[in-house]
Amino acid sequence: MNKETVVGVLGAGSMGSGIAQIAATQKHQVVLVDLNDAALVKAEASLNKILARLVEKEKIDEATSKAIIGRIKFSNTVNDFSNCGIIIEAIIENVKVKQQVFTELESIVSEDCILASNTSSLSIASIASACKKSDRVIGIHFFNPAPLMPLVEIIPAVQTAEATKDTARALIDSWKKVTVLTKDTPGFIVNRVARPFYGEALKIYEEGIADFATIDWAMTELGGFRMGPFTLMDYIGNDVNYTVTETVFAAFYNDPRYRPSFTQKRHSEAGWFGRKSGRGFFDYAEGVEKPEPNKDEELGGEIVNRIVVMLINEAADALFLNIATKEDIDLAMTKGVNYPCGLLEWADAIGLEEVLLRLEFLHAEYGDDRYRPSVLLRRLVREDKTFYN
Ligand SMILES: NC(=O)c1ccc[n+]([C@@H]2O[C@H](COP(=O)([O-])OP(=O)(O)OC[C@H]3O[C@@H](n4cnc5c(N)ncnc54)[C@H](O)[C@@H]3O)[C@@H](O)[C@H]2O)c1
């Protein structure tokens, strides 16, 4: 594929319009389709606003801004996809709807058109199964906001052809994104490995060890994370974050490592979604100040240690199960969710024996399989090895 390739994007919501912006900025002609005319109007207005801001900040000039928007055709019919070389679907997260759409897309496009899904949680194999030529289907998972987040997960399904994978990855690489290759398993890399960032923070709160503000303070000030777990959950939306956790938990056949939290469920049920509803774990009303954390460094250190070893355990297990390479697992967490350091590299720096000891302590203390150390971690310690050596 080259710049002559016409890129189709289906769904003009937050992800679809971001992906269209990237492709048009990379000089592709883009067809952005949404069945809802209001969504198209909104997407065009929001893209114009974003481009105007980039001109204001002198990141691009006026002519470039005009050229970018000029390359995007806003349309309400999939028939306009007929000459696309690739279509990236970013519609509602529902497998039945996606399958219907993929069957329809296949009847419109040419034999060699790649059909990609931006799904966060559905299996690519199930989406591909709706196509006769299922080897042309692949997952291409962008992060929000797509134009700003460098990471893109490339997810071949069991049906996907090597050539589809190579072509899709080369195209996204040419858009100056950081691509990582991952197996078609629940949560791919990022949404799987990141679960303890939320789940363990919630559990620490539920046990009465610390309040939201203190846990956030510990994770940012002592742990070096850009955002604390509760601020981040409020930003993502507790409804969205809870649903992802529940989906991952079910997809892993109720593995206790991914068990959702009642605290978050109740916040979500109460309509305390976070920033978008004005209240979540914190109150976002005008004039309300964030509560003060307890800046006890010993307590803070314990909080960071507990969450970080759980994250490392998840990363180690993803590597053990060949979900991705160690380099891609580390890259995914630094480029997809801005972690201060790759988790496997972090584990080596702490010392694998120390990581294992902390996990074994939690496992013994709670008697909960949630804390079982990854086999890979045990094996490396036994063989006196590290992840990178
Ligand atoms: N929001 C995120 O943070 C995020 C991140 C990565 C991936 N994703 C995934 O991207 C996809 C889209 O998410 P979003 O947040 O942009 O959703 P959104 O609700 O903002 O936008 C979805 C758009 O799809 C349109 N649509 C629905 N059904 C359609 C159909 N049959 N044909 C054409 N258009 C249709 C809707 O009108 C809407 O404009 C989902 O699969 C989601 O899981 C979301």
The ligand as an SDF file (V2000), in Angstrom:
LIG
                    3D

 44 48  0  0  0  0  0  0  0  0999 V2000
  -13.3340    5.3330   22.9130 N   0  0  0  0  0  0  0  0  0  0  0  0
  -12.1960    4.7140   23.1510 C   0  0  0  0  0  0  0  0  0  0  0  0
  -11.4440    5.0620   24.0640 O   0  0  0  0  0  0  0  0  0  0  0  0
  -11.7860    3.5680   22.2630 C   0  0  0  0  0  0  0  0  0  0  0  0
  -10.4250    3.2250   22.1890 C   0  0  0  0  0  0  0  0  0  0  0  0
  -10.0330    2.1970   21.3360 C   0  0  0  0  0  0  0  0  0  0  0  0
  -10.9840    1.5050   20.6100 C   0  0  0  0  0  0  0  0  0  0  0  0
  -12.3150    1.8380   20.7180 N   0  0  0  0  0  0  0  0  0  0  0  0
  -13.2760    1.0820   19.9040 C   0  0  0  0  0  0  0  0  0  0  0  0
  -13.5960    1.8660   18.7610 O   0  0  0  0  0  0  0  0  0  0  0  0
  -14.9430    1.6350   18.3730 C   0  0  0  0  0  0  0  0  0  0  0  0
  -15.6870    2.9620   18.3420 C   0  0  0  0  0  0  0  0  0  0  0  0
  -15.6020    3.5910   19.5790 O   0  0  0  0  0  0  0  0  0  0  0  0
  -15.9280    5.1490   19.7830 P   0  0  0  0  0  0  0  0  0  0  0  0
  -15.5550    5.4790   21.1660 O   0  0  0  0  0  0  0  0  0  0  0  0
  -15.3620    5.9460   18.6620 O   0  0  0  0  0  0  0  0  0  0  0  0
  -17.5270    5.1250   19.6550 O   0  0  0  0  0  0  0  0  0  0  0  0
  -18.5230    6.3360   19.3620 P   0  0  0  0  0  0  0  0  0  0  0  0
  -19.7880    6.0000   20.0280 O   0  0  0  0  0  0  0  0  0  0  0  0
  -17.8710    7.6580   19.6760 O   0  0  0  0  0  0  0  0  0  0  0  0
  -18.7300    6.2900   17.7660 O   0  0  0  0  0  0  0  0  0  0  0  0
  -19.3270    5.2310   17.0830 C   0  0  0  0  0  0  0  0  0  0  0  0
  -19.9290    5.7720   15.7830 C   0  0  0  0  0  0  0  0  0  0  0  0
  -20.3260    4.6650   14.9840 O   0  0  0  0  0  0  0  0  0  0  0  0
  -21.5540    5.0010   14.3550 C   0  0  0  0  0  0  0  0  0  0  0  0
  -22.2200    3.7510   13.9910 N   0  0  0  0  0  0  0  0  0  0  0  0
  -22.8170    2.8600   14.8040 C   0  0  0  0  0  0  0  0  0  0  0  0
  -23.2660    1.8110   14.0920 N   0  0  0  0  0  0  0  0  0  0  0  0
  -22.9360    2.0520   12.7870 C   0  0  0  0  0  0  0  0  0  0  0  0
  -23.1040    1.3460   11.5700 C   0  0  0  0  0  0  0  0  0  0  0  0
  -23.7160    0.1580   11.5490 N   0  0  0  0  0  0  0  0  0  0  0  0
  -22.6120    1.8800   10.4520 N   0  0  0  0  0  0  0  0  0  0  0  0
  -21.9910    3.0690   10.4580 C   0  0  0  0  0  0  0  0  0  0  0  0
  -21.8070    3.8040   11.5830 N   0  0  0  0  0  0  0  0  0  0  0  0
  -22.2620    3.2920   12.7320 C   0  0  0  0  0  0  0  0  0  0  0  0
  -22.2960    5.8410   15.3720 C   0  0  0  0  0  0  0  0  0  0  0  0
  -23.2530    6.6650   14.7260 O   0  0  0  0  0  0  0  0  0  0  0  0
  -21.1490    6.6480   15.9890 C   0  0  0  0  0  0  0  0  0  0  0  0
  -20.9640    7.8870   15.3150 O   0  0  0  0  0  0  0  0  0  0  0  0
  -15.4950    0.6030   19.3520 C   0  0  0  0  0  0  0  0  0  0  0  0
  -15.3340   -0.6690   18.7960 O   0  0  0  0  0  0  0  0  0  0  0  0
  -14.5970    0.7900   20.5670 C   0  0  0  0  0  0  0  0  0  0  0  0
  -14.5040   -0.3810   21.3500 O   0  0  0  0  0  0  0  0  0  0  0  0
  -12.7210    2.8580   21.5160 C   0  0  0  0  0  0  0  0  0  0  0  0
  1  2  1  0
  2  3  2  0
  2  4  1  0
  4  5  1  0
  4 44  2  0
  5  6  2  0
  6  7  1  0
  7  8  2  0
  8  9  1  0
  8 44  1  0
  9 10  1  0
  9 42  1  0
 10 11  1  0
 11 12  1  0
 11 40  1  0
 12 13  1  0
 13 14  1  0
 14 15  2  0
 14 16  1  0
 14 17  1  0
 17 18  1  0
 18 19  2  0
 18 20  1  0
 18 21  1  0
 21 22  1  0
 22 23  1  0
 23 24  1  0
 23 38  1  0
 24 25  1  0
 25 26  1  0
 25 36  1  0
 26 27  1  0
 26 35  1  0
 27 28  2  0
 28 29  1  0
 29 30  1  0
 29 35  2  0
 30 31  1  0
 30 32  2  0
 32 33  1  0
 33 34  2  0
 34 35  1  0
 36 37  1  0
 36 38  1  0
 38 39  1  0
 40 41  1  0
 40 42  1  0
 42 43  1  0
M  CHG  2   8   1  16  -1
M  END
$$$$
